[in-house]
Amino acid sequence: METFPFSSIPNLPLFFSMFLILYSIAYSIVFRNWSPKIRPEACSCFISLFHGTPAVFLATFAIFSDQNRGFSSPNTKTQNLVLDYSIAYFLTDLLHYLVFFPTDVLFIGHHLATLFVFITCRHVVFHGSYAILTLLILAEGTSFCQNVWTLASARRHDNQLAARVYSNLSPYFYAFYSVVRGIFGPFVLYQMGVFYSSGVADNVIPRWLWISWMCVVITAIGVSILWISNLWVELFKEKKAKLEKEL
């Protein structure tokens, strides 16, 4: 059975440097003319665009290239590379929140919890990346739409194109997000719970650790469902108000 010590893959510093450079480019060039209030958020979306969709394709390739894939299978080199890629992104975005939004406890807590899951999978037990990367695919599968929606939302009050993109994209993005986070996410979580609770993985992934993973995922899915539910409520209120105004 292969093991991968810390020194075997130097990708993390490389990926971390890459995301820092991308953030710097976004802040100093891409969004230099944007309002200081929304400029940091736009930069966060920018690096997320370079993480989310690439991570989905990389994770999918890493999973299906492993013939022994399973919830307790050992991590492959490719799977470890994807984990390092995501760890670097979340470290960069965590730094962003600590600098610009230090009171945003929800997102800081989310990033710390996510990093705990990725780092323990990658550098502590060296197993379980199949489960973690499957969840990563679901989580980042909606990221492109979410980033476009977020950027459009930030400029919708002073830019007509952004307002149209926001208005047209919102219901489709909400529906897509609801299906992924509200149906597929809980389904994978249920499969993980059934497998790990059977005890067959306790010799490679300690019970306390997989329970911690489950708690993080349950919390993340719950917060996501609450967030998208509130957006649906706001959308229906806006549509109702617009209809009443027309009548």
C-alpha positions in Angstrom: 0.0 0.0 0.0 1.4 3.4 -1.0 1.9 6.2 1.5 2.6 9.8 0.7 4.7 11.7 3.3 4.6 15.5 3.5 7.8 15.9 1.4 6.6 13.8 -1.5 4.4 16.5 -3.2 5.6 20.1 -3.2 2.5 21.3 -5.0 0.9 23.2 -2.1 3.4 26.1 -2.0 3.2 26.3 -5.8 -0.6 26.4 -5.9 -0.8 28.8 -2.9 1.6 31.2 -4.7 -0.5 30.9 -7.9 -3.7 31.9 -6.1 -2.0 34.8 -4.4 -0.7 36.1 -7.7 -4.2 35.7 -9.3 -5.7 37.6 -6.4 -3.1 40.4 -6.8 -3.8 40.6 -10.5 -7.5 40.8 -9.8 -7.1 43.5 -7.2 -4.5 45.7 -9.0 -5.7 45.2 -12.6 -9.0 43.4 -13.3 -11.1 45.2 -10.7 -9.0 48.3 -10.1 -11.8 50.7 -11.1 -14.5 48.9 -8.9 -15.8 50.5 -5.7 -13.6 49.7 -2.7 -16.6 48.2 -1.0 -17.1 45.4 -3.6 -13.6 45.2 -5.0 -12.3 42.5 -2.4 -15.4 40.4 -3.0 -14.9 40.5 -6.7 -11.3 39.4 -6.2 -12.5 36.5 -4.1 -14.8 35.5 -7.0 -12.0 35.8 -9.4 -9.8 33.3 -7.7 -12.8 31.1 -7.1 -13.3 30.9 -10.9 -9.8 29.5 -11.2 -10.5 27.0 -8.5 -14.1 25.8 -8.8 -14.5 24.4 -12.4 -10.9 23.2 -12.7 -11.3 21.4 -9.4 -14.4 19.7 -10.6 -12.6 18.3 -13.7 -9.5 17.4 -11.8 -11.4 15.7 -9.0 -13.5 13.8 -11.6 -10.4 12.6 -13.4 -8.6 11.7 -10.1 -11.6 9.6 -8.9 -12.2 7.7 -12.2 -8.5 7.0 -12.8 -8.4 5.1 -9.5 -9.7 1.5 -10.1 -9.7 0.8 -6.4 -11.8 3.9 -5.5 -14.0 3.7 -2.4 -14.8 5.6 0.7 -11.9 4.0 2.6 -9.4 3.6 -0.3 -5.9 5.1 0.0 -5.3 8.4 -1.7 -3.6 8.3 -5.1 -1.0 10.9 -6.1 -3.5 12.6 -8.4 -6.1 12.8 -5.7 -3.5 14.3 -3.3 -2.7 16.8 -6.0 -6.4 17.9 -6.2 -6.5 18.1 -2.4 -3.4 20.4 -2.4 -5.0 22.5 -5.1 -8.1 23.1 -3.0 -6.2 23.6 0.2 -4.2 26.3 -1.5 -7.3 28.0 -2.7 -9.1 27.9 0.7 -5.9 29.2 2.4 -5.8 32.1 0.0 -9.5 32.9 0.4 -9.3 32.5 4.2 -6.5 35.1 4.1 -8.8 37.4 2.1 -11.5 37.2 4.7 -9.1 37.7 7.6 -7.8 40.9 5.9 -10.9 42.4 4.5 -13.8 40.8 6.5 -12.4 39.7 9.9 -15.8 39.8 11.5 -17.4 37.4 9.0 -17.4 34.5 11.4 -19.6 32.3 9.1 -17.2 32.2 6.1 -14.1 32.1 8.2 -15.5 29.2 10.2 -16.5 27.5 6.9 -13.1 27.8 5.4 -11.4 26.6 8.6 -13.7 23.5 8.8 -13.1 22.8 5.1 -9.4 23.0 5.5 -9.6 20.7 8.5 -11.3 18.0 6.3 -8.9 18.4 3.4 -5.7 18.6 5.5 -6.6 15.5 7.7 -7.5 13.5 4.6 -4.4 14.6 2.7 -1.8 14.7 5.5 -3.1 12.6 8.5 -4.9 9.5 7.4 -3.9 9.4 3.7 -7.3 7.7 3.0 -10.8 8.8 2.1 -10.2 11.2 -0.8 -12.8 9.5 -2.8 -15.5 10.7 -0.4 -13.9 14.2 0.0 -13.4 14.7 -3.7 -17.0 13.6 -4.5 -18.3 16.2 -2.1 -15.9 18.7 -3.7 -17.3 18.1 -7.1 -20.8 18.7 -5.8 -19.7 21.8 -3.9 -17.8 23.4 -6.7 -20.1 22.2 -9.5 -22.2 25.3 -8.9 -19.3 27.7 -8.3 -19.1 29.2 -11.9 -22.8 30.1 -11.8 -22.5 31.4 -8.3 -19.4 33.6 -9.0 -21.1 35.1 -12.1 -24.2 35.7 -10.1 -22.3 37.2 -7.2 -20.4 39.6 -9.5 -23.6 40.6 -11.3 -25.3 41.1 -8.0 -22.5 43.4 -6.8 -22.9 45.7 -9.8 -26.6 45.4 -10.6 -27.5 48.8 -9.1 -25.0 50.7 -11.3 -24.7 48.6 -14.4 -27.5 47.7 -16.7 -25.8 44.6 -18.1 -25.1 43.3 -14.6 -28.7 43.9 -13.7 -29.9 41.9 -16.6 -27.5 39.0 -15.9 -28.5 39.0 -12.3 -32.2 39.0 -13.1 -32.0 36.4 -15.8 -29.5 34.1 -14.1 -31.0 34.1 -10.6 -33.9 31.6 -11.0 -31.7 29.1 -13.0 -28.9 29.4 -10.5 -31.2 29.0 -7.5 -32.7 25.9 -9.1 -29.4 24.3 -10.0 -28.0 25.1 -6.6 -31.1 23.7 -4.8 -30.9 20.4 -6.7 -27.1 19.9 -6.1 -27.0 21.0 -2.5 -30.5 19.8 -1.5 -30.7 16.4 -3.2 -27.3 15.1 -4.4 -25.4 16.4 -1.4 -27.5 14.7 1.2 -27.5 11.5 -0.9 -23.7 11.3 -0.9 -23.7 12.2 2.8 -26.1 9.4 3.5 -23.9 6.9 1.6 -20.9 8.1 3.6 -22.7 7.7 6.9 -23.9 4.2 6.1 -20.4 3.1 5.0 -18.4 4.7 7.8 -20.9 3.8 10.6 -20.5 0.1 9.7 -16.9 0.3 11.1 -15.2 -1.2 8.0 -13.0 1.9 7.7 -12.1 2.4 11.3 -8.6 0.9 10.8 -7.6 3.5 8.3 -9.9 6.5 9.2 -10.5 6.8 13.0 -14.1 7.0 14.1 -13.5 10.5 15.6 -12.2 11.8 12.3 -14.9 10.5 10.0 -17.5 11.7 12.5 -15.9 15.1 12.4 -16.0 15.1 8.6 -19.7 14.2 8.7 -20.4 17.0 11.1 -18.7 19.5 8.9 -20.5 18.3 5.8 -23.9 18.2 7.6 -23.4 21.8 8.8 -22.3 23.0 5.3 -25.3 21.4 3.6 -27.6 22.8 6.2 -26.2 26.4 5.9 -26.4 26.1 2.1 -30.0 25.0 2.1 -30.9 27.9 4.5 -29.0 30.4 2.3 -30.7 29.3 -0.9 -34.1 29.1 0.8 -33.8 32.8 1.8 -32.8 33.7 -1.8 -35.9 31.9 -3.1 -38.1 33.9 -0.6 -36.5 37.2 -1.7 -37.0 36.3 -5.4 -40.6 35.5 -4.9 -41.1 38.7 -3.0 -39.5 40.7 -5.8 -41.6 39.0 -8.5 -44.8 39.6 -6.5 -43.9 43.2 -6.0 -43.2 43.7 -9.7 -46.4 42.0 -10.6 -48.4 44.1 -8.2 -46.8 47.3 -9.6 -47.7 46.3 -13.2 -51.3 45.6 -12.2 
